[in-house]
């Protein structure tokens, strides 16, 4: 099982159905998912500055984080 599938099984469905009670539960799931996403984005953005380092391993991580965050910002 992939990480994405595991996380979504733990959180539960988030797509609305148009049925009030089910959508209330899915809204709660969405809030959990967005909080997790916010925390993950923070972790990624916190290493962007390493793109300017001279150490190749740190630079590679920082560059990947910077490129990813740029794609998120432009989405």
Secondary structure, 3 states (H helix, E strand, C coil): CCHHHHHHHHHCCCCCCCCHHHHHHHHHHHHHHHHHHHHHHHHHHCCHHHHHCCCHHHHHHHHHHHHHHHHHHHC
